[in-house]
Amino acid sequence: MNPPADVVTARQLWWGVIGLGLVQLFVSLADTLLNRERFTAEFRERMQTADQQFAPATIDLLVTVGAVLGVVFGALIAALGVLVAHQLGKGKLWARTLLTFVGIWLVIMGVAALFSIGVVESAGQVLSGAVSILQAVLAGGAIYLCQRPEAAKWFIPPGPGAPGRS
């Protein structure tokens, strides 16, 4: 049995959220690498307040490694998101529940980005905030679609006499 149109659309919205997350990830990476001197100076100040001394080359390396690890973890999270969205289309209740919690978090972060737009320091941060707001809109729509009555029936586990998928 094919999933209801609401579930199909919700899954596509989640793919959009994941795609925008990857855009945000690469915008943040570019912002970090373009403003490496500022991040390095901030990191150096934090280390000096903690009475730890690092060579400037070490601090620069740590900033670069942190950016690369951020991209790797971000890509892994995106891949996991694609897998969960796929399970959503198969009618898995746990996938709907997990994506609902993630979506609520994204909506909260989108609202925070909306109200913090006046305190950004770079174009990368403005773009990242705009992407966060778009993610919140898409995630909110996906949550709504998955809670509609026809979609909710899709997530009822199959069994004798169950109205869900067969």
Backbone as a chain_set.jsonl record, in Angstrom:
{"seq": "MNPPADVVTARQLWWGVIGLGLVQLFVSLADTLLNRERFTAEFRERMQTADQQFAPATIDLLVTVGAVLGVVFGALIAALGVLVAHQLGKGKLWARTLLTFVGIWLVIMGVAALFSIGVVESAGQVLSGAVSILQAVLAGGAIYLCQRPEAAKWFIPPGPGAPGRS", "coords": {"N": [[0.852, -1.176, 0.0], [0.534, 2.211, -0.777], [1.957, 5.164, 0.707], [0.009, 7.799, 2.284], [-0.744, 10.947, 0.642], [-0.073, 13.121, 2.255], [1.98, 12.112, 3.862], [3.903, 11.501, 1.967], [4.463, 14.082, 1.03], [5.372, 15.223, 3.426], [7.698, 13.75, 3.817], [9.195, 14.656, 1.647], [9.452, 17.32, 2.415], [11.092, 16.968, 4.638], [13.384, 16.071, 3.357], [14.046, 18.446, 2.133], [14.627, 19.98, 4.411], [16.914, 18.627, 5.274], [18.613, 19.027, 3.092], [18.842, 21.838, 3.202], [20.132, 21.956, 5.628], [22.627, 20.915, 4.941], [23.451, 22.95, 3.215], [23.613, 25.037, 5.074], [25.646, 24.01, 6.661], [27.893, 24.085, 4.922], [27.985, 26.818, 4.429], [28.612, 27.74, 6.975], [31.112, 26.529, 7.242], [32.551, 27.855, 5.219], [32.371, 30.458, 6.228], [33.811, 30.156, 8.592], [36.364, 29.494, 7.59], [36.943, 31.747, 6.033], [37.031, 33.697, 7.958], [39.104, 32.985, 9.592], [41.222, 34.148, 11.036], [39.926, 35.705, 12.977], [38.536, 33.707, 14.444], [40.727, 32.245, 15.335], [42.026, 34.143, 16.946], [40.054, 34.512, 18.934], [39.988, 31.942, 20.021], [42.602, 31.769, 20.978], [42.517, 33.736, 22.988], [40.695, 32.543, 24.763], [42.16, 30.307, 25.544], [44.292, 31.539, 26.828], [43.029, 32.684, 29.033], [42.466, 30.416, 30.394], [44.918, 29.742, 31.24], [46.514, 28.216, 29.54], [48.959, 27.586, 27.17], [49.444, 27.745, 23.742], [51.098, 27.221, 20.664], [50.923, 29.535, 17.914], [50.617, 28.234, 15.418], [49.597, 25.785, 16.213], [47.119, 26.502, 17.259], [45.894, 27.486, 14.949], [45.809, 25.12, 13.476], [44.085, 23.615, 15.122], [41.687, 25.058, 14.813], [41.193, 24.615, 12.086], [40.993, 21.783, 12.026], [38.78, 21.489, 13.683], [36.794, 22.675, 12.074], [36.772, 20.89, 9.884], [36.041, 18.482, 11.165], [33.517, 19.256, 11.998], [32.176, 19.395, 9.534], [32.314, 16.698, 8.753], [30.849, 15.392, 10.827], [28.423, 16.727, 10.46], [27.703, 15.858, 7.875], [27.349, 13.136, 8.405], [25.166, 13.246, 10.148], [23.274, 14.288, 8.389], [23.06, 12.13, 6.598], [21.999, 10.215, 8.317], [19.586, 11.48, 8.83], [18.366, 11.294, 6.297], [17.967, 8.531, 6.189], [16.142, 8.181, 8.319], [14.0, 9.733, 7.398], [13.318, 8.205, 5.2], [12.354, 5.926, 6.491], [10.144, 7.067, 7.644], [8.443, 7.322, 5.455], [7.836, 4.665, 5.156], [6.075, 4.213, 7.124], [6.84, 4.02, 9.787], [6.37, 4.449, 13.165], [8.209, 5.273, 15.103], [9.983, 6.772, 13.592], [8.425, 8.955, 12.833], [7.984, 10.046, 15.368], [10.622, 10.67, 16.231], [11.382, 12.509, 14.211], [9.483, 14.448, 14.722], [10.302, 15.461, 17.221], [12.844, 16.443, 16.486], [12.019, 18.298, 14.614], [10.557, 20.115, 16.204], [12.647, 21.166, 17.71], [14.075, 22.382, 15.628], [12.223, 24.327, 14.848], [12.157, 25.933, 17.142], [14.829, 26.828, 17.106], [14.754, 28.218, 14.699], [12.984, 30.31, 15.29], [14.518, 31.57, 17.241], [16.656, 32.365, 15.619], [15.331, 34.166, 14.013], [14.78, 36.255, 15.767], [17.322, 37.02, 16.474], [18.544, 38.227, 14.393], [19.504, 40.797, 14.198], [21.957, 40.973, 15.476], [24.059, 39.853, 14.162], [27.326, 39.259, 12.717], [28.465, 38.824, 10.232], [28.081, 38.191, 6.677], [27.834, 35.498, 6.203], [26.731, 34.578, 8.592], [24.245, 35.814, 8.472], [23.136, 34.537, 6.228], [23.17, 31.911, 7.188], [21.366, 32.149, 9.309], [19.041, 32.759, 7.862], [18.696, 30.374, 6.464], [18.218, 28.695, 8.614], [15.737, 29.671, 9.455], [14.164, 29.001, 7.219], [14.407, 26.214, 7.358], [12.984, 25.778, 9.715], [10.386, 26.464, 8.934], [9.861, 24.514, 6.946], [10.15, 22.154, 8.485], [8.136, 22.511, 10.405], [5.896, 22.401, 8.737], [6.119, 19.739, 7.84], [5.783, 18.33, 10.233], [3.142, 19.027, 10.843], [1.78, 17.873, 8.624], [2.244, 15.153, 9.082], [0.678, 14.685, 11.274], [-1.924, 14.859, 10.529], [-5.232, 13.403, 10.129], [-5.497, 11.25, 8.123], [-2.819, 10.682, 7.605], [-1.983, 9.988, 10.17], [-3.237, 7.536, 10.53], [-1.66, 5.967, 8.909], [0.558, 5.436, 10.403], [-0.15, 3.62, 12.301], [0.602, 0.557, 13.718], [0.69, -2.41, 11.697], [-1.69, -5.008, 11.885], [-4.074, -7.514, 12.997], [-7.131, -6.377, 11.942], [-6.317, -3.732, 12.064], [-6.458, -0.337, 10.999], [-4.424, 0.671, 9.486], [-1.656, 0.457, 7.151], [-1.317, -2.479, 5.062]], "CA": [[0.0, 0.0, 0.0], [1.316, 3.445, -0.872], [1.688, 6.113, 1.795], [-0.873, 8.915, 1.929], [-0.084, 12.107, 0.033], [0.501, 13.959, 3.314], [3.245, 11.511, 4.301], [4.849, 11.69, 0.863], [4.86, 15.494, 1.055], [6.172, 15.434, 4.642], [9.031, 13.183, 3.574], [9.889, 15.586, 0.757], [9.822, 18.49, 3.223], [12.25, 16.588, 5.447], [14.543, 16.098, 2.465], [14.395, 19.86, 2.008], [15.278, 20.379, 5.67], [18.259, 18.034, 5.269], [19.39, 19.761, 2.082], [19.156, 23.159, 3.752], [21.132, 21.737, 6.668], [23.923, 20.804, 4.28], [23.801, 24.306, 2.77], [24.027, 25.77, 6.271], [26.927, 23.452, 7.064], [28.958, 24.601, 4.065], [28.071, 28.263, 4.659], [29.355, 27.895, 8.228], [32.499, 26.185, 6.966], [33.145, 28.964, 4.466], [32.492, 31.586, 7.152], [34.917, 29.857, 9.499], [37.649, 29.562, 6.887], [37.183, 33.117, 5.603], [37.296, 34.501, 9.155], [39.976, 32.142, 10.409], [42.012, 34.97, 11.959], [39.072, 36.084, 14.109], [38.324, 32.513, 15.253], [42.004, 31.915, 15.957], [42.251, 35.112, 18.023], [39.121, 34.196, 20.016], [40.443, 30.7, 20.634], [43.822, 32.09, 21.719], [42.097, 34.442, 24.204], [40.105, 31.566, 25.684], [43.227, 29.464, 26.082], [45.085, 32.345, 27.751], [42.268, 32.826, 30.277], [42.556, 29.128, 31.073], [46.339, 29.554, 31.545], [47.127, 27.223, 28.67], [49.677, 28.234, 26.078], [49.61, 26.979, 22.514], [51.769, 27.946, 19.578], [49.941, 30.02, 16.928], [50.362, 27.21, 14.398], [48.741, 24.768, 16.821], [45.771, 27.064, 17.34], [45.378, 27.508, 13.574], [45.514, 23.735, 13.13], [42.894, 23.209, 15.865], [40.528, 25.691, 14.178], [40.955, 23.895, 10.827], [40.521, 20.434, 12.351], [37.416, 21.645, 14.177], [35.92, 22.922, 10.923], [36.661, 19.649, 9.114], [35.236, 17.548, 11.96], [32.139, 19.738, 11.929], [31.625, 18.971, 8.241], [32.159, 15.24, 8.77], [29.707, 15.063, 11.68], [27.228, 17.254, 9.802], [27.351, 14.956, 6.779], [26.826, 11.911, 9.003], [23.827, 13.545, 10.652], [22.417, 14.402, 7.21], [22.81, 10.773, 6.11], [21.071, 9.611, 9.273], [18.291, 12.116, 8.585], [17.785, 10.698, 5.086], [17.493, 7.194, 6.557], [14.94, 8.306, 9.148], [12.92, 10.208, 6.517], [12.907, 7.05, 4.405], [11.529, 5.097, 7.373], [8.872, 7.785, 7.795], [7.628, 6.931, 4.312], [7.42, 3.27, 5.326], [5.056, 4.159, 8.172], [7.412, 3.713, 11.106], [5.956, 5.429, 14.173], [9.393, 5.813, 15.774], [10.566, 7.794, 12.716], [7.591, 10.148, 12.973], [8.238, 10.609, 16.694], [11.958, 11.266, 16.224], [11.367, 13.697, 13.367], [8.688, 15.474, 15.401], [11.175, 16.102, 18.21], [13.853, 17.218, 15.759], [11.317, 19.433, 14.013], [10.266, 21.102, 17.253], [13.926, 21.826, 17.999], [14.382, 23.266, 14.503], [11.315, 25.48, 14.912], [12.651, 26.8, 18.222], [16.055, 27.468, 16.624], [14.358, 29.171, 13.66], [12.444, 31.495, 15.966], [15.671, 32.255, 17.84], [17.392, 33.016, 14.523], [14.525, 35.294, 13.566], [14.91, 37.36, 16.711], [18.722, 37.411, 16.659], [19.071, 38.652, 13.1], [20.13, 42.114, 14.329], [23.246, 40.939, 16.173], [25.014, 39.048, 13.404], [28.557, 39.972, 12.398], [28.957, 38.584, 8.876], [27.091, 37.754, 5.698], [27.653, 34.065, 6.417], [25.8, 34.39, 9.698], [22.923, 36.205, 7.985], [22.678, 33.444, 5.383], [22.933, 30.767, 8.055], [20.112, 32.424, 10.012], [17.943, 32.643, 6.895], [18.518, 28.945, 6.221], [17.603, 28.157, 9.828], [14.323, 30.043, 9.425], [13.536, 28.158, 6.19], [14.318, 24.863, 7.907], [11.897, 25.773, 10.693], [9.12, 26.467, 8.202], [9.686, 23.193, 6.336], [9.967, 21.158, 9.541], [6.798, 22.722, 10.959], [4.938, 21.851, 7.775], [6.22, 18.28, 7.849], [5.157, 17.859, 11.473], [1.694, 19.187, 10.669], [1.276, 16.887, 7.671], [2.299, 13.815, 9.675], [-0.31, 14.585, 12.339], [-3.269, 14.881, 9.953], [-5.891, 12.105, 10.388], [-5.159, 10.189, 7.174], [-1.416, 10.331, 7.824], [-1.868, 9.329, 11.472], [-3.633, 6.13, 10.342], [-0.547, 5.289, 8.246], [1.574, 5.093, 11.391], [-0.65, 2.59, 13.208], [1.258, -0.708, 13.346], [-0.226, -3.367, 11.079], [-2.123, -6.123, 12.712], [-5.444, -7.928, 12.669], [-8.161, -5.35, 12.103], [-5.755, -2.39, 12.153], [-6.824, 0.422, 9.824], [-3.222, 1.173, 8.817], [-1.23, -0.231, 5.927], [-1.383, -3.942, 5.172]], "C": [[0.9, 1.243, 0.0], [0.982, 4.386, 0.275], [0.733, 7.213, 1.327], [-0.074, 10.098, 1.389], [0.564, 13.002, 1.092], [1.854, 13.426, 3.778], [4.309, 11.679, 3.219], [5.365, 13.126, 0.863], [5.728, 15.795, 2.27], [7.587, 14.898, 4.451], [9.847, 14.097, 2.66], [10.304, 16.854, 1.499], [11.03, 18.179, 4.094], [13.511, 16.529, 4.606], [15.0, 17.53, 2.247], [15.107, 20.383, 3.241], [16.717, 19.867, 5.696], [19.153, 18.755, 4.265], [19.784, 21.14, 2.565], [20.18, 23.048, 4.882], [22.527, 21.599, 6.081], [24.389, 22.158, 3.745], [24.323, 25.113, 3.956], [25.398, 25.294, 6.758], [28.07, 24.035, 6.234], [29.086, 26.116, 4.16], [28.868, 28.527, 5.936], [30.831, 27.562, 8.035], [33.202, 27.322, 6.23], [33.355, 30.177, 5.365], [33.663, 31.377, 8.111], [36.261, 30.015, 8.795], [37.965, 30.979, 6.409], [37.524, 34.035, 6.772], [38.181, 33.736, 10.13], [40.763, 32.958, 11.439], [41.201, 35.352, 13.191], [38.841, 34.891, 15.029], [39.596, 32.11, 15.986], [42.288, 32.85, 17.13], [41.326, 34.835, 19.213], [39.552, 32.941, 20.763], [41.684, 30.951, 21.486], [43.464, 32.806, 23.032], [41.505, 33.478, 25.222], [41.177, 30.697, 26.331], [44.081, 30.244, 27.088], [44.35, 32.554, 29.068], [42.277, 31.529, 31.07], [44.004, 28.778, 31.432], [46.971, 28.412, 30.753], [47.754, 27.963, 27.491], [49.826, 27.274, 24.911], [50.34, 27.85, 21.508], [50.709, 28.407, 18.578], [49.623, 28.992, 15.847], [49.441, 26.113, 14.927], [47.307, 25.249, 16.891], [45.128, 27.093, 15.96], [44.99, 26.098, 13.127], [44.243, 23.257, 13.84], [41.625, 23.81, 15.267], [40.186, 24.95, 12.893], [40.407, 22.497, 11.08], [39.087, 20.491, 12.872], [36.421, 21.87, 13.054], [35.707, 21.644, 10.115], [35.817, 18.62, 9.861], [33.77, 17.962, 11.972], [31.46, 19.321, 10.639], [31.379, 17.468, 8.23], [30.95, 14.847, 9.613], [28.397, 15.563, 11.077], [26.766, 16.366, 8.665], [26.796, 13.634, 7.306], [25.414, 12.114, 9.535], [22.848, 13.675, 9.494], [22.083, 13.016, 6.65], [21.83, 10.039, 7.023], [19.665, 10.185, 9.087], [17.599, 11.555, 7.355], [17.229, 9.309, 5.402], [16.207, 7.254, 7.381], [13.767, 8.794, 8.301], [12.423, 9.078, 5.626], [11.997, 6.137, 5.231], [10.171, 5.747, 7.648], [7.924, 7.389, 6.664], [7.153, 5.493, 4.379], [6.405, 3.11, 6.451], [5.571, 3.825, 9.547], [7.071, 4.827, 12.095], [7.154, 6.059, 14.863], [10.033, 6.916, 14.931], [9.754, 9.081, 12.809], [7.856, 10.832, 14.303], [9.587, 11.32, 16.736], [11.977, 12.555, 15.4], [10.506, 14.809, 13.961], [9.536, 16.201, 16.44], [12.247, 16.96, 17.544], [13.215, 18.465, 15.154], [10.98, 20.507, 15.022], [11.535, 21.865, 17.606], [14.282, 22.798, 16.882], [13.483, 24.5, 14.486], [11.776, 26.449, 15.997], [13.913, 27.534, 17.772], [15.75, 28.49, 15.524], [13.784, 30.448, 14.242], [13.577, 32.278, 16.629], [16.48, 32.989, 16.78], [16.651, 34.245, 14.027], [14.715, 36.502, 14.472], [16.348, 37.813, 16.921], [19.346, 37.94, 15.376], [19.796, 39.995, 13.196], [21.515, 42.108, 14.956], [24.291, 40.1, 15.44], [26.185, 39.899, 12.963], [29.012, 39.806, 10.954], [27.819, 38.138, 7.967], [26.825, 36.259, 5.833], [26.671, 33.78, 7.534], [24.384, 34.784, 9.308], [22.34, 35.077, 7.14], [22.356, 32.204, 6.204], [21.627, 30.946, 8.841], [18.912, 32.291, 9.097], [17.648, 31.173, 6.597], [17.842, 28.289, 7.419], [16.105, 28.468, 9.873], [13.574, 29.205, 8.389], [13.398, 26.71, 6.672], [13.161, 24.756, 8.896], [10.54, 25.722, 10.003], [8.851, 25.087, 7.594], [9.424, 22.12, 7.387], [8.584, 21.295, 10.176], [5.727, 22.175, 10.032], [4.945, 20.339, 7.759], [5.572, 17.693, 9.101], [3.642, 17.912, 11.341], [1.131, 18.101, 9.753], [1.261, 15.475, 8.254], [1.27, 13.618, 10.781], [-1.747, 14.614, 11.821], [-3.888, 13.488, 10.051], [-5.504, 10.984, 9.425], [-3.716, 9.728, 7.35], [-1.249, 9.588, 9.137], [-2.258, 7.861, 11.373], [-2.487, 5.322, 9.727], [0.475, 4.778, 9.257], [1.078, 4.101, 12.444], [-0.015, 1.272, 12.789], [0.252, -1.691, 12.736], [-0.539, -4.513, 12.021], [-3.527, -6.506, 12.323], [-6.433, -6.796, 12.954], [-7.624, -3.934, 12.206], [-6.066, -1.622, 10.875], [-5.617, 0.918, 9.026], [-2.895, 0.395, 7.548], [-1.259, -1.738, 6.137], [-0.136, -4.593, 4.643]], "O": [[1.907, 1.292, 0.707], [-0.149, 4.403, 0.76], [0.656, 7.521, 0.138], [1.122, 10.227, 1.65], [1.626, 13.577, 0.855], [2.769, 14.202, 4.054], [5.47, 11.962, 3.516], [6.564, 13.358, 0.714], [6.706, 16.535, 2.167], [8.558, 15.524, 4.875], [11.044, 14.29, 2.872], [11.378, 17.402, 1.247], [11.901, 19.03, 4.272], [14.59, 16.892, 5.075], [16.199, 17.801, 2.182], [16.073, 21.138, 3.136], [17.631, 20.59, 6.093], [20.311, 19.056, 4.557], [20.92, 21.572, 2.369], [21.001, 23.947, 5.069], [23.497, 22.103, 6.647], [25.575, 22.481, 3.81], [25.347, 25.789, 3.855], [26.211, 26.098, 7.215], [29.097, 24.432, 6.783], [30.182, 26.651, 3.99], [29.701, 29.432, 5.975], [31.7, 28.229, 8.594], [34.318, 27.703, 6.584], [34.384, 30.847, 5.281], [34.411, 32.31, 8.404], [37.189, 30.606, 9.347], [39.131, 31.374, 6.382], [38.223, 35.033, 6.599], [38.016, 33.836, 11.346], [40.95, 32.518, 12.574], [41.711, 35.331, 14.311], [38.934, 35.023, 16.25], [39.54, 31.68, 17.138], [42.738, 32.406, 18.186], [41.755, 34.911, 20.364], [39.488, 32.887, 21.991], [41.806, 30.411, 22.585], [44.048, 32.509, 24.074], [41.785, 33.587, 26.416], [41.108, 30.392, 27.521], [44.54, 29.682, 28.082], [44.985, 32.597, 30.122], [42.113, 31.546, 32.29], [44.288, 27.664, 31.872], [47.862, 27.724, 31.25], [47.142, 28.852, 26.899], [50.276, 26.139, 25.072], [50.205, 29.074, 21.513], [49.694, 27.732, 18.411], [48.477, 28.891, 15.407], [48.611, 25.577, 14.192], [46.38, 24.489, 16.612], [43.951, 26.762, 15.814], [43.962, 25.909, 12.477], [43.415, 22.575, 13.236], [40.593, 23.142, 15.218], [39.014, 24.681, 12.631], [39.458, 22.074, 10.419], [38.271, 19.633, 12.537], [35.323, 21.315, 13.077], [34.584, 21.348, 9.707], [34.971, 17.958, 9.26], [32.881, 17.11, 11.957], [30.291, 18.933, 10.649], [30.341, 17.015, 7.746], [30.117, 14.057, 9.169], [27.373, 14.888, 11.177], [25.566, 16.141, 8.502], [25.872, 13.073, 6.718], [24.561, 11.24, 9.384], [21.708, 13.223, 9.599], [20.94, 12.763, 6.269], [20.943, 9.328, 6.551], [18.676, 9.459, 9.176], [16.384, 11.359, 7.361], [16.147, 8.952, 4.938], [15.29, 6.463, 7.162], [12.647, 8.312, 8.473], [11.231, 9.003, 5.329], [10.991, 5.636, 4.728], [9.174, 5.056, 7.858], [6.74, 7.148, 6.897], [6.172, 5.133, 3.728], [5.928, 2.004, 6.707], [4.801, 3.384, 10.399], [7.43, 5.988, 11.895], [7.131, 7.249, 15.18], [10.566, 7.883, 15.476], [10.32, 10.173, 12.859], [7.945, 12.058, 14.366], [9.681, 12.447, 17.222], [12.521, 13.569, 15.836], [10.773, 15.987, 13.728], [9.49, 17.428, 16.527], [12.522, 18.075, 17.989], [13.797, 19.549, 15.18], [11.105, 21.696, 14.725], [11.497, 23.083, 17.781], [14.738, 23.91, 17.147], [13.934, 25.594, 14.148], [11.781, 27.661, 15.782], [14.057, 28.73, 18.027], [16.422, 29.517, 15.433], [14.062, 31.541, 13.751], [13.594, 33.508, 16.582], [16.94, 34.107, 17.011], [17.267, 35.247, 13.663], [14.8, 37.635, 13.999], [16.578, 38.881, 17.488], [20.566, 38.083, 15.297], [20.63, 40.296, 12.342], [22.186, 43.14, 14.967], [25.289, 39.687, 16.03], [26.063, 41.118, 12.845], [29.86, 40.568, 10.489], [26.742, 37.761, 8.429], [25.704, 35.805, 5.6], [25.868, 32.851, 7.442], [23.422, 34.163, 9.759], [21.18, 34.703, 7.316], [21.366, 31.523, 5.936], [20.871, 29.99, 9.013], [17.874, 31.768, 9.504], [16.487, 30.776, 6.49], [16.986, 27.42, 7.251], [15.303, 27.627, 10.28], [12.463, 28.747, 8.655], [12.383, 26.062, 6.417], [12.442, 23.757, 8.911], [9.643, 25.006, 10.45], [7.747, 24.557, 7.712], [8.56, 21.264, 7.193], [7.932, 20.288, 10.454], [4.762, 21.558, 10.484], [3.886, 19.716, 7.672], [4.889, 16.672, 9.028], [2.945, 16.958, 11.687], [0.118, 17.48, 10.074], [0.362, 14.689, 7.953], [1.016, 12.483, 11.184], [-2.686, 14.416, 12.591], [-3.164, 12.493, 10.057], [-5.21, 9.874, 9.868], [-3.421, 8.536, 7.256], [-0.455, 8.651, 9.217], [-1.673, 7.022, 12.059], [-2.357, 4.127, 9.995], [1.176, 3.8, 8.997], [1.809, 3.777, 13.379], [-0.086, 0.904, 11.616], [-0.886, -1.794, 13.193], [0.284, -4.912, 12.845], [-4.116, -5.902, 11.427], [-6.542, -6.326, 14.087], [-8.405, -3.006, 12.416], [-5.957, -2.175, 9.781], [-5.796, 1.535, 7.975], [-3.763, -0.244, 6.954], [-1.228, -2.211, 7.273], [-0.025, -5.819, 4.659]]}, "num_chains": 1, "name": "protein.A"}
